[in-house]
């Protein structure tokens, strides 16, 4: 409590989101092994995420809408991943979906937030049996949808796919749907070697009708648009570069957590670390320093473009994808070197270095940091672009 000098009224100053995460790190790290084994985060962790507002950092119902929430989301998830990458994934990837809700119609937003309670928006990817078909006043959803992180605690599910017309023709335009999780059957399918605690199960929907007020053209929602909500650029600028970059917070933080745990294990050894072990540690430290510098450049660049309400050029988008993948590759290489040095005796389920290693490999497999497509796309552009085109190698 602080005394107000003018009015003598006690005021409680709430910690910042980064400070709230820092206060939780020890508990999250302690629970991480059990969360991995149980294939989901504990209810206690989710309660903390909701109570601390860490799942609403970019929500249209959060306080201080005049302050951009995306940079805070990046740093809180990065910090959280040093203890538990799955917890960080909930903050950045799943919590980040709330920004999409802020781009929907006012009528839809009122329906989503009508009970005035925190809402969590999961998403799911199209599967071979996923189907959207037109209805008299909306869309019918059928089939299995994949990789729905956080679905067990979500209140809404975001889906997108082309819509099949009445004659069976698959349309070219993708639609975004908001579905209540009450209409979703969760399939127990998520059993992985990394990021197990995200609970990213497949979901089954059986002839679920979604009313027209919860159906939107994906391109219109994701593209540049006007917003009366606030000064937060995330509700108006093209959102894809931001939501596809959000996983870098957990990726970098996870690598930093692995590095820190390895240093701690070296310090606890009865025999001092060899010269070779110290050289490898320094090499990994250099790679993480490079990854951090590039990460900072990417986050700062996107933040500045958002504040200027400026869409990225094709050149900038391709460089963003290239550099995102490079950050992920640097983190992967840095931690792999530490794992190789740690030896077979460290290969246990509860070893923190190996848990971070498992989680990091799963995250780096994500399509948003896919190495081949990012590098090939950038190379094709700079080689095939007209000679008159302005091409930059770095920002």
C-alpha positions in Angstrom: 0.0 0.0 0.0 1.2 3.5 -0.8 0.0 6.7 0.8 -1.5 9.3 -1.5 0.1 12.5 -0.4 -2.8 14.7 -1.5 -5.8 12.8 -0.4 -4.4 10.3 2.2 -6.0 7.4 0.4 -4.3 4.1 0.3 -3.8 2.7 -3.2 -2.7 -0.7 -4.3 -0.5 -0.7 -7.3 -0.8 -3.9 -9.2 2.4 -5.5 -10.5 3.0 -5.3 -14.2 2.4 -8.5 -16.3 6.1 -9.2 -16.4 6.4 -8.8 -12.7 3.4 -11.2 -12.2 5.1 -13.8 -14.3 8.3 -13.4 -12.4 6.5 -14.1 -9.2 5.0 -17.3 -10.6 8.2 -18.8 -12.2 9.3 -20.9 -9.3 5.8 -22.6 -9.0 5.5 -23.1 -12.7 8.9 -24.7 -12.9 8.1 -27.0 -10.0 4.8 -28.1 -11.7 6.3 -28.5 -15.2 7.3 -32.1 -14.9 3.9 -33.2 -13.6 2.2 -31.1 -16.3 4.1 -32.9 -19.0 3.3 -36.3 -17.6 -0.4 -35.4 -17.2 -0.5 -33.9 -20.7 -2.1 -30.7 -19.4 -1.4 -27.7 -17.2 -2.9 -27.9 -13.7 -6.0 -26.1 -12.8 -4.0 -24.0 -10.3 -1.8 -22.8 -13.2 -4.8 -21.8 -15.3 -6.3 -20.1 -12.3 -3.2 -18.0 -11.9 -3.1 -17.2 -15.6 -6.7 -16.0 -15.5 -6.4 -14.2 -12.1 -3.2 -12.4 -13.3 -4.8 -11.3 -16.6 -2.1 -13.2 -18.5 -4.6 -14.7 -20.9 -6.0 -11.3 -21.7 -3.0 -9.3 -22.6 -4.4 -8.5 -26.1 -8.1 -8.9 -25.2 -10.5 -6.1 -26.2 -11.9 -6.3 -22.6 -8.6 -5.7 -20.8 -7.8 -2.5 -19.0 -5.5 0.1 -20.6 -6.5 -0.4 -24.2 -4.6 2.7 -25.1 -1.4 0.7 -24.5 -0.3 -1.9 -27.2 -0.5 -5.3 -25.6 1.5 -7.3 -28.1 5.1 -6.4 -27.0 4.0 -7.3 -23.4 2.6 -10.6 -24.6 5.9 -11.4 -26.2 8.0 -10.6 -23.2 5.8 -12.3 -20.6 5.7 -15.5 -22.7 9.4 -15.4 -23.2 9.9 -15.2 -19.4 7.4 -17.9 -18.6 9.0 -20.3 -21.0 12.2 -20.3 -19.0 10.1 -22.3 -16.4 7.5 -24.0 -18.5 7.1 -23.7 -22.3 3.6 -25.0 -22.3 2.5 -22.2 -19.9 4.2 -19.7 -22.1 2.3 -21.2 -25.1 -1.0 -20.5 -23.4 0.0 -16.9 -22.8 1.3 -16.1 -26.4 -0.4 -18.5 -28.8 -3.8 -19.2 -27.1 -4.1 -15.9 -25.2 -3.1 -14.1 -28.4 -6.3 -15.3 -30.1 -8.2 -12.7 -28.0 -6.9 -10.1 -30.4 -8.9 -11.7 -33.2 -12.0 -11.3 -31.1 -11.3 -7.6 -30.9 -11.6 -7.4 -34.7 -15.0 -9.0 -34.9 -18.3 -7.1 -35.1 -19.5 -5.3 -32.0 -22.6 -7.5 -31.8 -20.4 -10.7 -31.9 -18.1 -9.3 -29.2 -21.1 -8.5 -26.9 -22.2 -12.1 -27.3 -18.7 -13.5 -26.6 -18.2 -11.4 -23.5 -21.8 -11.1 -22.3 -21.2 -12.8 -18.9 -18.4 -10.3 -18.1 -16.0 -13.2 -17.3 -12.6 -13.8 -18.8 -12.8 -15.8 -22.1 -10.3 -18.1 -23.6 -10.2 -18.6 -27.4 -8.7 -21.8 -28.7 -8.2 -22.6 -32.4 -7.9 -25.7 -34.5 -6.5 -26.6 -37.8 -8.3 -28.1 -40.8 -8.1 -31.9 -41.0 -8.9 -34.3 -43.8 -12.5 -34.7 -42.6 -13.1 -31.0 -41.6 -16.2 -29.6 -43.4 -18.0 -26.2 -43.5 -21.3 -26.1 -45.4 -23.8 -23.4 -45.9 -27.0 -23.3 -43.9 -30.2 -21.2 -44.3 -28.8 -18.7 -41.7 -25.2 -19.6 -41.0 -22.7 -22.4 -41.4 -22.8 -26.1 -40.5 -19.6 -27.5 -39.0 -18.7 -31.2 -39.2 -15.6 -33.4 -38.8 -12.4 -33.6 -36.9 -10.3 -30.4 -36.4 -6.7 -30.8 -35.2 -4.2 -29.4 -32.7 -6.5 -27.3 -30.5 -4.1 -26.0 -27.8 -5.8 -25.1 -24.5 -9.2 -26.5 -25.6 -9.9 -28.1 -22.2 -10.1 -24.6 -20.6 -11.3 -22.6 -23.6 -14.8 -21.0 -23.9 -14.7 -20.4 -27.6 -13.2 -22.2 -30.6 -12.0 -20.3 -33.7 -12.1 -22.3 -37.0 -11.4 -21.3 -40.6 -11.8 -23.1 -43.9 -13.4 -22.8 -47.3 -17.2 -23.4 -47.3 -18.8 -26.1 -49.4 -21.8 -24.8 -51.4 -25.1 -26.5 -51.7 -24.0 -28.2 -54.9 -20.9 -29.7 -53.2 -18.5 -27.2 -54.8 -15.7 -26.1 -52.5 -15.5 -22.3 -52.4 -12.2 -20.4 -52.7 -12.9 -18.0 -49.9 -12.0 -18.9 -46.4 -14.5 -18.2 -43.6 -13.7 -17.6 -39.9 -16.2 -19.1 -37.4 -16.6 -18.6 -33.6 -18.0 -21.8 -32.0 -18.9 -22.3 -28.4 -16.9 -25.1 -26.8 -20.1 -26.5 -25.4 -20.7 -27.8 -28.9 -17.3 -29.5 -29.1 -16.2 -33.0 -28.3 -12.6 -33.2 -27.2 -10.7 -36.2 -28.5 -7.9 -37.6 -26.4 -5.3 -37.4 -29.1 -2.4 -35.2 -27.8 0.4 -37.5 -26.5 3.7 -36.1 -27.7 7.3 -35.9 -26.7 7.3 -32.1 -26.5 4.9 -29.4 -25.4 2.8 -32.2 -24.0 1.2 -30.0 -21.4 -0.5 -27.7 -24.0 -3.3 -30.3 -24.3 -3.5 -29.7 -28.0 -6.1 -32.4 -28.6 -8.2 -32.8 -31.8 -11.8 -31.9 -31.6 -14.9 -33.3 -33.2 -18.0 -31.3 -34.3 -21.1 -33.1 -35.3 -23.5 -31.0 -37.5 -23.0 -27.9 -35.3 -24.9 -24.8 -36.6 -23.0 -21.5 -36.3 -25.3 -18.5 -36.7 -24.4 -15.9 -39.3 -23.5 -13.3 -36.6 -20.5 -15.6 -35.7 -19.3 -16.1 -39.3 -16.9 -13.8 -41.0 -14.8 -13.5 -44.1 -11.3 -14.4 -42.9 -9.6 -12.0 -45.3 -11.7 -9.1 -43.9 -10.9 -9.9 -40.3 -7.2 -10.4 -40.8 -6.6 -7.5 -43.2 -6.0 -3.8 -42.5 -9.2 -2.4 -41.1 -10.5 0.5 -39.0 -11.3 0.0 -35.3 -13.1 2.2 -32.8 -11.9 0.1 -29.9 -8.8 1.8 -28.8 -5.4 3.0 -29.8 -4.0 -0.5 -29.8 -2.8 -1.2 -33.3 -3.5 -5.0 -33.1 -7.1 -4.4 -33.8 -6.5 -2.5 -37.0 -3.3 -3.4 -38.8 -2.9 -6.8 -40.7 -2.7 -9.2 -37.8 -1.0 -12.3 -39.4 2.6 -11.0 -39.0 2.0 -10.5 -35.3 0.2 -13.8 -34.5 2.6 -15.9 -36.5 5.6 -14.2 -34.7 4.1 -14.8 -31.2 5.7 -18.2 -30.8 9.2 -16.7 -30.8 8.6 -15.6 -27.2 8.2 -19.3 -26.0 10.9 -20.5 -28.3 13.6 -18.1 -27.1 12.5 -18.3 -23.5 12.6 -22.1 -23.6 16.2 -22.0 -25.0 17.2 -19.6 -22.2 15.7 -21.9 -19.6 17.7 -24.8 -21.0 20.9 -22.8 -21.0 20.3 -21.7 -17.3 19.5 -25.3 -16.2 22.7 -26.5 -17.9 24.8 -23.9 -16.1 23.3 -24.9 -12.8 24.1 -28.5 -13.4 27.7 -27.7 -14.2 28.0 -25.7 -11.0 26.7 -28.6 -9.0 29.2 -31.1 -10.4 31.9 -32.3 -8.0 34.5 -32.3 -10.8 35.0 -28.9 -12.5 33.7 -28.7 -16.1 36.3 -29.5 -18.7 37.7 -26.9 -21.2 35.7 -28.5 -23.9 32.5 -28.2 -21.9 33.2 -24.6 -21.2 33.9 -23.9 -24.9 30.5 -25.5 -25.9 28.8 -23.5 -23.2 30.3 -20.2 -24.6 29.4 -21.2 -28.2 25.8 -21.8 -27.2 25.8 -18.5 -25.2 26.9 -16.6 -28.3 24.2 -18.2 -30.4 21.6 -17.2 -27.8 22.9 -13.7 -27.8 22.6 -13.6 -31.6 19.0 -15.0 -31.3 18.1 -12.4 -28.7 19.4 -9.5 -30.8 17.5 -10.7 -33.9 14.4 -11.4 -31.8 14.5 -7.8 -30.4 14.9 -6.4 -33.9 11.8 -8.4 -35.1 9.6 -7.4 -32.1 10.7 -3.8 -32.3 10.2 -3.6 -36.0 6.7 -5.1 -35.9 5.8 -2.8 -33.0 7.0 0.3 -34.9 5.0 -0.7 -38.0 2.0 -1.2 -35.9 2.2 2.1 -34.2 2.6 3.7 -37.6 -0.5 1.7 -38.8 1.6 0.5 -41.7 1.2 -2.8 -43.6 4.5 -4.7 -44.3 5.7 -4.9 -47.8 6.3 -8.2 -49.5 10.0 -7.8 -49.0 9.5 -7.1 -45.3 7.1 -10.1 -44.8 9.6 -12.5 -46.5 12.5 -11.2 -44.3 10.3 -11.6 -41.2 9.6 -15.2 -42.1 13.3 -15.8 -42.8 14.5 -14.2 -39.6 11.9 -15.9 -37.5 13.1 -19.3 -38.7 16.7 -18.2 -38.1 16.0 -17.3 -34.5 14.4 -20.7 -34.0 17.3 -22.5 -35.7 19.8 -20.6 -33.5 17.9 -21.6 -30.3 17.7 -25.2 -31.5 21.4 -25.5 -32.3 22.4 -23.8 -29.0 20.4 -26.2 -26.9 21.3 -29.3 -28.9 25.0 -28.6 -28.3 24.3 -28.6 -24.5 22.3 -31.8 -24.7 25.1 -33.6 -26.6 27.6 -32.5 -23.9 25.4 -33.5 -21.0 25.6 -37.1 -22.0 23.4 -40.2 -21.5 23.2 -39.9 -17.8 21.1 -36.7 -18.1 18.5 -38.3 -20.4 15.8 -38.7 -17.8 12.2 -37.5 -17.9 12.6 -35.1 -15.0 15.9 -33.5 -16.2 15.1 -29.8 -16.9 17.5 -29.5 -19.8 15.9 -32.4 -21.6 12.4 -31.2 -20.9 13.3 -27.9 -22.4 14.9 -29.7 -25.3 11.8 -31.8 -26.0 9.6 -28.7 -25.9 11.9 -26.7 -28.1 12.0 -29.4 -30.8 8.2 -29.5 -30.8 7.9 -25.7 -31.2 10.5 -25.4 -33.9 8.5 -27.9 -35.9 5.7 -25.4 -36.1 4.9 -24.1 -39.6 5.4 -20.5 -38.7 9.2 -21.1 -38.3 9.5 -23.8 -41.0 13.1 -23.4 -42.3 12.8 -24.7 -45.9 9.7 -22.7 -46.8 11.0 -19.5 -45.2 14.4 -19.6 -46.8 13.1 -20.7 -50.2 10.5 -18.0 -50.2 13.0 -15.3 -49.5 15.6 -16.6 -52.0 13.0 -16.9 -54.8 12.0 -13.3 -54.2 15.4 -11.8 -54.3 16.6 -13.9 -57.3 13.4 -13.6 -59.4 12.5 -10.0 -58.6 12.9 -7.4 -61.4 16.3 -5.7 -61.4 14.5 -2.4 -60.6 13.0 -3.7 -57.4 14.3 -2.3 -54.1 15.5 -5.4 -52.2 17.0 -5.2 -48.7 18.9 -7.9 -46.9 18.3 -6.5 -43.4 16.0 -3.9 -41.8 
